[in-house]
Amino acid sequence: MVALTVNGQSHQVDVDPDTPLLYVLRDELKLNAAKYGCGLGQCGACTVMIDGEAVFSCVTPIVVLEGRNITTVEGLGTIEAPGPMQQAFIEEQAAQCGYCIPGMMMRAQVLLQRDPAASDEEIRAHMEPNLCRCGTHMRIVAAIKRAGKLMQTASVDTAKRTG
Amino acid sequence: MRLIRFLGGALCLVVILGIGFVAFAWRSAIDPVEPPATASFDPALVERGASLAAIGNCSVCHTKEGGEIMAGGLPLPTPFGTIYATNITPDPETGIGRWSEEAFGRAMREGVDQEGRHLYPAFPYDHFTKVTDDDNRALYAYLMTRKAVRAETPANELPFPINVRMVLAGWKMLFFTPGVYEPDAAQTAEWNRGAYLAEGLGHCGGCHTPRNLLGAEKKSEHYAGGEAEGWTAYALNAASPAPVPWTAESLNQYLTTGYEAQHGVARGPMAPVTANMRLAAPDDAKAIATYIASVMGQPSTEKKSLGEKSVQQSSELEKGVQVQSAGAQTLPAAVDMKDPGAAIYAAACSTCHEAGRPVPYGGLPLRLSTAIHGPTPTNPINVILYGLPAPEGERGPIMPGFAGALTDQQIAQLLAYMRKTFSDKPEWKDIEPLVADIRAGHKDTDLRSLSSDGGNAPANPTKRETSW
């Protein structure tokens, strides 16, 4: 048994400690936002946030995650009440096939939590590890800019949710 | 009376010495010239200059992150302060457009600029002095035919008295021996060519030889290993920590491709060196490999057989593990899961480092890794934290960084396990605080070669000068 904290909730999971976090999220906890892309930590589809840092969940075994705070897209809001990052991606219609989008959102979340007013240049440099095959990069950048603005004006309520 | 006379005498002496020093340190300006036309240079000479400039690695220091090639502005952190690399494009106002060939040759041979000012030895004229007039002519032809870029070099940030350039005449008196390379008649032509390039333009010792308190290379510890921009530069003499002894062939492969199957990949400030070496004349790279292999010397029988054993052990590992993909759940049998370092290695590292895929696309078996056998854990810490991002636009080694996934303590446990398991060297002390220091940016770690966002001129092929 390994103890994990995901989106503020504690879980006890009965898997080998060398299991990549991605499999635990999807198969055990049924949190299907993070995607399997390359399995080599090279495409970013599996990106989640751990203690405020972007991490490739496909190459991160859960043995190193005891006591750490893991956040996935499910932790940013709900369908009824999307968080600012999710709202911005909907408003900008940033997804084409959508496979890369959860990873994009989580990496962007890391940057905007530090600096919601990040410049275009900072956003581009920060998002560099994540790939999108459809080529919606311009909309993704626009969505991140919009999310930053929403966060700056967000109510206490939504700010809490993006913890 | 006697005292006054003594003091007066001493004062006179100081004044005379002072005047003498200024006279000794004084260098006159060399008249500026009209920037020479590109067409005035023989293309064959320019081509030879391009090859030599690649070996000299000029573009690495003289290009800032995101800047135009050779236009300078890169801050070089030194123990004395920050020095900014100058613009060496032929721009007449901010570059070297008005430098004559004589002025260029003097900068290389004596470390004095066109206006007669002493240059800081961050410009490695202690090596470049060995370059022949003929090769300086080719380098000059190459640089003067590059695109002129207007880019003012920022002022150096150095404290008094180091900010007074005349002081450098004293440094030169102590540590600098000007003069062209003199061939060793007892050696082959290839060896001499390699020595000329490695000791001269290549300035290998700039990183691989330790420096004294005044920043000069310790001549008595030639190639004993040093450091550069937050990375350890391993010894290139008999003390080389490579578990498999280098040969001229393996060095040539490493220098010209950036990786070698039994030694690993070039990272940190060495990555652009190898990226540039691809653009140099193949015979020159081979000559450098021949010379460096001879400096390392013939390995002892014991060292050689240890190397062979390591190669054999790491190929046995491949058969036993058989990892299909990074997601496969096969553990190496012998891992003690009670050791947290072993558990992290088995779960996060072995899937690539024991997968049997050849370098550079698969991970190097760590039994063969110089980094794990080196004197400091600095380089493996840098690579574990920041990984090896895919180079832009070409094939190359890859590794994800683990800065967000692993804590300082976990990285320290992992490295302690790797050191104990894969090397026969004594344990590293105080790994954890070093990880914290590097993470906090206290070591001025040069991450340009680890950045694939277009920052690094030479390791990024889109910013590299095209091959001739």
Interface residues (C-beta under 8 A of the other chain):
Chain A: D16 P17 D18 T19 P20 Y23 Y36 G39 L40 G41 Q42 I50 D51 E53 A54 V55 F56 C58 V59 T60 P61 V63 V64 R124 A125 E128 P129
Chain B: S325 A326 G327 Q329 L331 M337 P340 A343 I344 A346 A347 A348 T351 C352 G387 P389 A390 I398 M399 P400 F402 A403 G404 A405 L406 T407 Q410 S452 D453
